[in-house]
Amino acid sequence: MIRGVILDYGSTLITFDGDVTVVRARAHRAMLDTLCGAGVTLRERSFLRRLAGKFTAYDRKRAIDNLETTALSVLTSVLEEEKVPPQPITILRRALRSMYEVYEAHWILFPDSIAALEKIRAAGLRMAMLSNASDEENVRRMLDNHKLKYFFDPVVISAAIGIRKPDRRAFQPILGAWGIPAGQLVMVGDRLEADILGGKQAGMRTIWLTTEIHAPANRKLRGKIAPDAQVKTIGEAAALLVHWKDQPQP
């Protein structure tokens, strides 16, 4: 039987409604403006160019080693290379927040997310969130903004534990907190590698939400990583979970 569900966040419960390239440029500019407003002297073009390059390299690296060294470390590295003296953590956190708030304005709930979570909870299934993200405060702000945090216990964010899905160690905080065998849990997410392969490696059943079916990483792995089920919406995933709840695992 199924006793608990672990859900991804981005593109599983929420969707991005902006042009990534345009939003990224605005977000980096917001960070620059915040730092300059705090009295940090920066060379505008050099800082923005270095920041973009560092984040690109960071994304590539964490996709390979599944280690999350956080956006704070990226910003610190950029400032060091720009020969900026060490800054108070309060200024750095403020700069990160200004950047992420630009992105946050473009992450919106799927229309059926709340109803789906209520349906899962009404079925008596426990829910946890496991999100790959470079900044813990960013995810927790969005959970507050989307009024979702009360559905999940615990919420595990890769930036806080240093490990990303699909590494099976990323699932351990939830397994340890719940004390439920992995075989009685289901992982639901939109990424074949991070969510589906990760869930399978941890010993769980998996549901692939195909909101990002055409993403390059998913196209590359289709037919190579097989979920236990495939659905188009989080509402369909909720209905399937309720159906599976009292059925023995095949």
C-alpha angles and dihedrals in degrees: 000000000000118000104166145021130212114202134195117222117211113067089359101070099001135036133208113240101185141078103269095212094050094043092048091054091050092047093051090047090052090054091050092049092050093050092048090047088055090056099262111145111224139168100236102212094039093049095048093046093048093045093053092047093048093051091049091051090044092053092050094048097049090048088059104039099026090226118137112211092169136236089268089066090050092052092046091052092049092051092048091053090047087056093243115155116246111285131212113268089238090064093046093049090048090052092049091048092052089053096047095045088065089056093042091060088064099048108092133174120260107247094249100040099101094044091048093052091047090052092051092048092047088055089061096249120144116234132208131173124226113185132178103219138144097223126043096199090054092058095043092050090052091049088054093046092049092044091234106119095092091063095063134067111195115019109197120191123188092225088063098047101033094232130097133205131289088044104100090223088071089068096051098086089060096042090048094048094048102037089211120138112253090237089068094054135080128211115212121191148125101243119083094205104035099036108022101035089038093052093046093050089052090053099254135131112250140214118197114211105205098209088119098034092135096049109122094241092052094045089053093053102039109122091018099071113041121199121207088240139005125211137171101221140030087241090061089048090054092051091050093049091053089049091050095044100095098023120104115249111261 
